[in-house]
Amino acid sequence: MSDSVAQTRAKLTFEEFLAWDGENQHVEWVDGEVVEMAPVSLR
């Protein structure tokens, strides 16, 4: 898990998640937590 995602493990509101600068990261917001997803591939 990347450092920037690990630092966001505190609960976030959906509005905070939308404002969060998670550019170039494949993450989802689940029950207030940022969860890193598997890398996107063409396969």
C-alpha positions in Angstrom: 0.0 0.0 0.0 1.4 3.4 -0.9 2.3 5.9 1.9 -0.3 8.4 0.9 -3.1 5.8 1.0 -1.8 4.5 4.3 -1.9 8.0 5.8 -5.6 8.3 4.9 -6.7 5.3 7.0 -8.6 7.6 9.4 -12.3 7.7 8.7 -13.3 10.2 6.0 -16.7 11.6 5.1 -17.7 11.2 1.5 -17.2 14.9 0.9 -13.7 14.7 2.4 -12.9 11.7 0.1 -14.1 13.7 -3.0 -11.9 16.6 -2.0 -8.9 14.3 -1.2 -6.1 14.6 -3.7 -5.7 10.9 -4.5 -4.7 11.5 -8.1 -3.1 8.6 -10.0 -4.2 6.1 -7.4 -6.9 3.4 -7.8 -8.8 3.6 -4.6 -12.4 3.4 -3.4 -14.2 4.8 -0.4 -15.7 2.0 1.7 -17.5 2.8 5.0 -15.4 5.9 5.5 -12.1 4.3 4.7 -9.9 4.7 1.6 -9.2 1.2 0.2 -6.5 0.7 -2.4 -7.7 -1.5 -5.3 -5.7 -3.8 -7.6 -3.9 -2.0 -10.5 -5.8 -1.5 -13.7 -4.6 -3.6 -16.6 -5.6 -4.2 -20.2 -5.9 -8.0 -19.7 
